[in-house]
Amino acid sequence: MDYLVNVRDFIVENFLFGDGDRFADDTSFLDSGIIDSTGILELIEYLERTYAITIRDHEIIPENLDSVINIDRFLKRRLSGPQEEGVPVSENLQARQS
């Protein structure tokens, strides 16, 4: 699944107020001033709620969350691998939707 569109739409609507021309998918949110430290918390809440995952403290690093491309890669890894209880996140999400 390609998460780029969903994440990009969230960033544009919540941080750029509809002005999506300001950044490319590899633009650093922090370096460009698009998102500050409080915004990262809002982004994490969105990702956890939308994709039924828990982002652990050690995962809150720029390599995972500082651009649309980094988030896309992070989500692909997390959603294809096992969750803490050994259940793939995709199965956990399906169970919640039932």
Residue, then its C-alpha position, 0 to 999 in steps of 0.5 A: m500500500d502507498y501511504l504517501v497520498n494519505v500522509r501528504d494530504f494530512i500534512v497539507e490540510n493540518f500544517l500547510f492549510g491547503d498549500g501543498d506546493r510548499f514541499a516535496d515528498d522528501t522535504s524535512f518537516l523540521d528543517s523547513g519549519i513545516i512541523d514543530s515538536t508539537g506538530i510531531l505529536e499531532l502527526i504521531e497521533y494521526l498515524e497511530r489512529t489511522y493505521a492502528i499502530t503504536i509508535r514507540d519512543h525509540e521510533i520517534i526519530p527523523e529517519n522514520l517521521d521527518s518527511v513524507i517519504n520517511i513516513d511511507r517507508f516506516l509505515k510499510r515496515r511496521l504494517s508488514g511486520p509483527q506487532e508486539e503481541g506477534v500479530p501482524v498489524s494488518e490482522n489487528l486492523q481487520a479485527r478492529q473493523s469487524 
